[in-house]
Amino acid sequence: MGSREIPLEKANEHNKSCTQDTDFLTTAITPSYPPSMLRIFVCSQTAAKFKARVTKAANTQTLTFNTDTNLTANATYMFEMLVHSGDTINFQFGTALTMSVFRVQEIMMGTQ
């Protein structure tokens, strides 16, 4: 199996305190092999909206996952999003909370 066939770990956080509507990753994610896909696994201890902040060429858009509804507290979710060259990605919650688990892997398109 080649190195591009193995998902790349891009984020791995546990029991992290998050401030409302504030990026919680210290360093934003940039794709290593664009175009690719980010597979996002998340579980928070409080119900809240979960958002991605996508920046390209100094233009930032906020995208809300789960059809713009709160994630259920202590339930696990998995989301996918496409990323391209020049993108930087960070994440936020719509409520201050403690995030139980947050993991992101970059999946190269040829391995999907």
C-alpha positions as CSV (number, residue, x, y, z in Angstrom):
1,M,0.0,0.0,0.0
2,G,1.4,3.4,-1.0
3,S,1.6,6.3,1.4
4,R,-1.2,8.2,-0.5
5,E,-3.5,5.3,0.2
6,I,-3.3,5.7,4.0
7,P,-5.5,8.4,5.5
8,L,-3.4,11.3,7.0
9,E,-4.2,12.4,10.6
10,K,-4.9,16.1,10.5
11,A,-6.3,16.7,14.0
12,N,-6.7,14.6,17.1
13,E,-8.2,16.3,20.2
14,H,-9.7,14.9,23.4
15,N,-11.5,16.7,26.3
16,K,-10.9,20.1,24.8
17,S,-12.6,23.2,26.1
18,C,-14.1,25.3,23.2
19,T,-15.2,28.9,23.3
20,Q,-18.5,29.8,21.4
21,D,-17.9,30.7,17.8
22,T,-14.1,30.6,18.1
23,D,-11.8,28.4,16.0
24,F,-10.6,25.6,18.3
25,L,-7.7,24.2,16.4
26,T,-4.4,25.9,17.2
27,T,-3.3,25.5,13.6
28,A,-5.8,25.4,10.7
29,I,-5.8,22.3,8.5
30,T,-4.4,22.6,5.0
31,P,-4.8,19.6,2.6
32,S,-1.6,17.8,1.8
33,Y,-2.8,16.1,-1.4
34,P,-5.6,18.3,-2.8
35,P,-8.2,17.8,-4.0
36,S,-9.0,15.5,-1.2
37,M,-11.6,14.9,1.5
38,L,-11.6,15.5,5.2
39,R,-13.3,12.8,7.3
40,I,-14.4,14.4,10.6
41,F,-15.3,12.5,13.7
42,V,-16.8,14.6,16.5
43,C,-18.5,14.1,19.9
44,S,-19.3,17.0,22.3
45,Q,-20.6,16.9,25.9
46,T,-23.2,19.6,25.1
47,A,-25.7,20.0,22.3
48,A,-24.4,22.6,19.8
49,K,-24.1,23.5,16.2
50,F,-20.9,22.4,14.6
51,K,-19.2,24.5,12.0
52,A,-16.3,24.5,9.6
53,R,-14.5,27.8,8.6
54,V,-13.1,27.5,5.1
55,T,-10.7,30.2,4.0
56,K,-9.3,30.7,0.5
57,A,-7.5,33.8,-0.7
58,A,-8.4,35.7,2.5
59,N,-12.1,35.0,2.0
60,T,-13.7,33.0,4.9
61,Q,-17.0,31.1,4.7
62,T,-18.7,29.5,7.7
63,L,-20.4,26.2,6.9
64,T,-22.7,24.5,9.5
65,F,-22.9,20.7,9.5
66,N,-25.9,18.5,10.4
67,T,-28.4,20.5,8.3
68,D,-27.8,23.5,10.6
69,T,-29.2,21.7,13.7
70,N,-27.5,21.0,17.0
71,L,-25.4,17.9,17.4
72,T,-26.9,15.7,20.2
73,A,-24.8,15.7,23.4
74,N,-22.5,12.7,23.8
75,A,-23.4,11.3,20.4
76,T,-20.8,10.6,17.8
77,Y,-21.0,12.1,14.3
78,M,-19.0,11.6,11.2
79,F,-18.9,14.2,8.4
80,E,-17.0,14.6,5.1
81,M,-16.0,17.7,3.3
82,L,-14.1,18.4,0.1
83,V,-11.0,20.5,0.3
84,H,-8.9,22.0,-2.5
85,S,-5.5,23.7,-3.1
86,G,-5.3,26.9,-1.2
87,D,-8.0,26.0,1.4
88,T,-7.4,26.3,5.2
89,I,-10.0,24.8,7.5
90,N,-10.8,25.3,11.1
91,F,-13.8,24.4,13.2
92,Q,-16.1,26.0,15.8
93,F,-19.1,25.2,18.0
94,G,-22.1,27.5,18.4
95,T,-21.9,27.1,22.2
96,A,-19.1,27.1,24.7
97,L,-18.5,23.4,25.6
98,T,-16.1,20.6,26.3
99,M,-15.5,18.5,23.2
100,S,-15.1,14.8,24.1
101,V,-13.4,13.6,20.9
102,F,-12.4,15.3,17.6
103,R,-10.5,13.6,14.9
104,V,-9.9,14.6,11.3
105,Q,-8.3,12.5,8.6
106,E,-7.4,13.5,5.0
107,I,-8.6,11.0,2.5
108,M,-7.0,11.1,-0.9
109,M,-9.6,11.0,-3.7
110,G,-8.1,7.9,-5.3
111,T,-8.6,5.8,-2.2
112,Q,-12.3,6.5,-1.7
